[in-house]
Amino acid sequence: MSKAYLPSPATRTRVRRPGRSRRSPVQDRSRQKVAWILEGATRVFERDGLRGTTNDIAKEAGVSVGTLYEYFPDKFALLEALANQHLDRATEMANSLLSRWNQNPPRTTGAIVSDVVGLILRANDDHPACHRLLSSLSSSFPEVTQRARSLQDSVVRHLATHLKRLQPSLDSPDQRAAMLVTVLASTVHSTIPPVELRCGPSPRLSTHLEALASAYLAAPLGSPTPKPRTPLASDR
């Protein structure tokens, strides 16, 4: 969820502050129960959105509602846990990419674009409808949102560094890097139907996003065109 993983403000939905998890699992058996509950919650939210209830989730997970409440006071605590889980996965993917860039710097801008598009698509291709729901609720999870913002900032900084290296004459590389990641993430979160992301994005979808990114990086920004001046009465 995500900024690389976060939606534009217009797509966010405010809900009441979620309850915190009641207790953290310590034993293997407890951790297994929590894993079942989170898997069940993912399937329910993927299928039913916010209409899904804790009863639905407990049934899907194969546990009693009482067991669910031992760990999560309500479904919003479950949503927050899923948001953190989603971000953990995105962070692992992003760190792997950035480490590869550090060890083997990309040789072309096209390779960078392909990597960034691939990262954002892969981070959202499992249970995309659930991820879209989490993205729309990002303002209700400020701690998760801050983690996501820090992750996006890291990706943007690395992207800008490599753009400067490969295209020394590129104007506004920092702003372009930030805009590019934000627009790509927002497009994936709010525009592309979840069915196109499920089980891995199609090559056609990657091609469209890469074309969008490449065109933006190739376009000279220049100076804004001045608006025509409206004649004043005194000019007549």
C-alpha positions as CSV (number, residue, x, y, z in Angstrom):
1,M,0.0,0.0,0.0
2,S,1.1,1.4,-1.6
3,K,2.8,5.7,-2.1
4,A,4.8,3.4,-4.5
5,Y,2.1,1.7,-3.0
6,L,-0.3,4.5,-1.9
7,P,-3.2,5.9,-3.9
8,S,-3.9,9.5,-4.9
9,P,-5.8,11.5,-2.2
10,A,-9.0,11.4,-4.2
11,T,-9.1,7.6,-4.0
12,R,-8.7,7.3,-0.2
13,T,-11.5,6.4,2.1
14,R,-11.6,7.4,5.8
15,V,-12.9,4.9,8.3
16,R,-12.7,5.0,12.1
17,R,-9.4,4.3,13.7
18,P,-8.8,0.6,13.7
19,G,-8.4,-1.4,16.9
20,R,-5.0,-2.7,17.8
21,S,-4.3,-6.4,17.8
22,R,-5.1,-7.8,21.2
23,R,-2.0,-9.9,21.7
24,S,0.9,-11.1,19.6
25,P,1.3,-14.8,19.0
26,V,4.3,-16.4,20.7
27,Q,4.0,-20.1,20.3
28,D,4.0,-21.9,16.9
29,R,0.4,-22.9,17.4
30,S,-0.7,-19.3,18.0
31,R,1.3,-18.1,15.0
32,Q,-0.4,-20.7,12.9
33,K,-3.8,-19.5,14.0
34,V,-3.0,-15.9,13.2
35,A,-1.7,-17.0,9.8
36,W,-5.0,-18.8,9.1
37,I,-7.0,-15.8,10.3
38,L,-5.0,-13.4,8.0
39,E,-5.4,-15.8,5.1
40,G,-9.1,-16.0,5.7
41,A,-9.4,-12.2,6.0
42,T,-7.5,-11.7,2.7
43,R,-9.9,-14.0,0.9
44,V,-13.0,-12.4,2.5
45,F,-11.9,-8.9,1.8
46,E,-10.9,-9.9,-1.8
47,R,-14.3,-11.3,-2.4
48,D,-16.6,-9.0,-0.3
49,G,-14.7,-5.8,0.4
50,L,-15.8,-4.0,3.6
51,R,-19.0,-6.0,3.6
52,G,-17.0,-8.9,5.0
53,T,-17.5,-9.5,8.7
54,T,-15.5,-11.1,11.4
55,N,-17.9,-14.1,11.4
56,D,-17.2,-14.5,7.7
57,I,-13.5,-14.3,8.3
58,A,-13.5,-16.8,11.2
59,K,-15.5,-19.3,9.0
60,E,-13.2,-18.8,6.1
61,A,-10.1,-19.3,8.4
62,G,-11.6,-22.4,10.1
63,V,-11.5,-21.0,13.6
64,S,-14.1,-19.8,16.1
65,V,-15.0,-16.1,16.3
66,G,-13.7,-16.2,19.9
67,T,-10.3,-17.3,18.7
68,L,-10.3,-14.5,16.1
69,Y,-11.1,-12.0,18.9
70,E,-8.2,-13.2,21.0
71,Y,-5.9,-11.6,18.4
72,F,-7.9,-9.0,16.6
73,P,-10.7,-6.9,18.3
74,D,-12.4,-6.0,15.0
75,K,-12.1,-6.2,11.2
76,F,-10.2,-2.9,11.0
77,A,-7.4,-4.3,13.2
78,L,-7.3,-7.2,10.6
79,L,-7.1,-4.7,7.8
80,E,-4.2,-2.9,9.5
81,A,-2.4,-6.2,9.9
82,L,-3.0,-7.1,6.3
83,A,-1.7,-3.6,5.3
84,N,1.5,-4.2,7.2
85,Q,1.8,-7.7,5.7
86,H,1.4,-6.2,2.2
87,L,4.0,-3.6,2.9
88,D,6.4,-6.1,4.2
89,R,6.2,-7.9,0.9
90,A,6.6,-4.7,-1.1
91,T,9.6,-3.7,1.0
92,E,11.3,-7.0,0.5
93,M,10.8,-6.7,-3.3
94,A,12.0,-3.1,-3.4
95,N,15.1,-3.7,-1.3
96,S,16.0,-6.6,-3.6
97,L,15.7,-4.4,-6.7
98,L,17.7,-1.5,-5.1
99,S,20.4,-3.9,-4.0
100,R,20.7,-5.2,-7.6
101,W,20.9,-1.7,-8.9
102,N,23.7,-1.0,-6.4
103,Q,25.7,-4.1,-7.5
104,N,24.9,-3.9,-11.2
105,P,23.8,-0.3,-12.2
106,P,21.3,-0.3,-15.0
107,R,22.8,0.5,-18.4
108,T,19.8,2.2,-20.0
109,T,16.8,4.3,-19.0
110,G,14.6,1.7,-20.5
111,A,16.0,-1.0,-18.1
112,I,15.2,1.3,-15.2
113,V,11.7,1.9,-16.4
114,S,11.1,-1.8,-16.9
115,D,12.4,-2.5,-13.4
116,V,10.2,0.1,-11.7
117,V,7.1,-0.9,-13.6
118,G,7.8,-4.6,-12.8
119,L,8.3,-3.8,-9.1
120,I,5.0,-1.9,-8.7
121,L,3.0,-4.5,-10.7
122,R,4.5,-7.5,-8.8
123,A,3.9,-5.9,-5.5
124,N,0.2,-5.8,-6.2
125,D,-0.5,-8.9,-8.2
126,D,-1.6,-11.2,-5.4
127,H,-5.1,-10.5,-4.1
128,P,-5.3,-7.1,-6.0
129,A,-8.9,-6.4,-5.0
130,C,-7.9,-6.6,-1.3
131,H,-4.8,-4.4,-1.9
132,R,-7.0,-1.8,-3.6
133,L,-9.3,-1.8,-0.5
134,L,-6.2,-1.4,1.7
135,S,-5.0,1.4,-0.5
136,S,-8.3,3.3,-0.2
137,L,-8.1,3.0,3.6
138,S,-4.5,4.3,3.9
139,S,-5.5,7.5,5.8
140,S,-6.8,5.3,8.6
141,F,-3.5,3.6,9.0
142,P,-1.0,6.5,9.6
143,E,1.9,4.3,10.8
144,V,1.6,2.0,7.8
145,T,1.3,5.0,5.5
146,Q,4.5,6.5,7.0
147,R,6.3,3.2,6.3
148,A,5.0,3.2,2.8
149,R,6.1,6.8,2.3
150,S,9.6,6.0,3.5
151,L,9.8,3.1,1.1
152,Q,8.6,5.2,-1.8
153,D,11.1,7.9,-1.0
154,S,13.9,5.4,-1.0
155,V,12.9,4.1,-4.5
156,V,12.5,7.6,-5.8
157,R,16.0,8.6,-4.5
158,H,17.7,5.6,-6.2
159,L,15.7,6.2,-9.4
160,A,16.7,9.9,-9.5
161,T,20.4,9.0,-8.9
162,H,20.4,6.6,-11.9
163,L,18.5,9.0,-14.1
164,K,21.2,11.6,-13.4
165,R,23.9,9.1,-14.2
166,L,22.4,7.9,-17.5
167,Q,20.9,11.2,-18.6
168,P,23.1,14.1,-17.3
169,S,21.2,16.6,-19.4
170,L,17.7,15.6,-18.1
171,D,15.9,18.5,-16.6
172,S,14.3,18.1,-13.1
173,P,15.4,14.4,-12.5
174,D,14.3,14.4,-8.9
175,Q,10.9,15.8,-9.7
176,R,10.5,13.4,-12.6
177,A,11.5,10.4,-10.5
178,A,8.9,11.3,-7.8
179,M,6.2,12.0,-10.3
180,L,6.9,8.8,-12.2
181,V,6.7,6.5,-9.2
182,T,3.6,8.2,-7.9
183,V,1.7,8.1,-11.2
184,L,2.6,4.5,-11.8
185,A,1.5,3.4,-8.3
186,S,-1.7,5.4,-8.5
187,T,-2.5,3.9,-11.9
188,V,-2.1,0.4,-10.6
189,H,-4.1,1.1,-7.4
190,S,-7.0,3.0,-8.9
191,T,-7.3,2.5,-12.7
192,I,-6.3,-1.1,-13.7
193,P,-9.1,-3.7,-13.0
194,P,-7.9,-6.2,-10.4
195,V,-8.6,-9.1,-12.8
196,E,-5.7,-7.8,-15.0
197,L,-3.3,-8.0,-12.1
198,R,-4.4,-11.3,-10.6
199,C,-1.9,-14.2,-11.1
200,G,0.7,-11.8,-12.6
201,P,0.3,-8.8,-14.9
202,S,0.1,-9.4,-18.6
203,P,2.9,-8.3,-20.9
204,R,0.4,-5.9,-22.6
205,L,-0.2,-4.1,-19.3
206,S,3.6,-3.8,-18.7
207,T,4.1,-2.5,-22.2
208,H,1.4,0.2,-21.7
209,L,2.9,1.4,-18.4
210,E,6.5,1.3,-19.7
211,A,5.4,3.4,-22.7
212,L,3.8,5.9,-20.4
213,A,6.9,6.2,-18.2
214,S,9.4,6.3,-21.1
215,A,7.4,9.1,-22.8
216,Y,7.5,11.2,-19.7
217,L,11.2,10.7,-19.2
218,A,11.9,11.6,-22.8
219,A,9.8,14.7,-23.0
220,P,11.5,18.1,-22.5
221,L,9.7,20.0,-19.8
222,G,10.8,23.5,-20.8
223,S,9.1,26.6,-19.5
224,P,5.3,26.8,-19.1
225,T,3.5,28.5,-21.9
226,P,2.3,31.8,-20.7
227,K,-1.5,32.3,-20.6
228,P,-2.8,35.0,-23.0
229,R,-3.5,38.2,-21.2
230,T,-7.1,39.3,-21.0
231,P,-7.5,42.9,-22.2
232,L,-8.5,45.3,-19.5
233,A,-11.1,48.0,-20.0
234,S,-8.4,50.7,-19.9
235,D,-6.7,49.0,-22.8
236,R,-9.6,49.7,-25.1
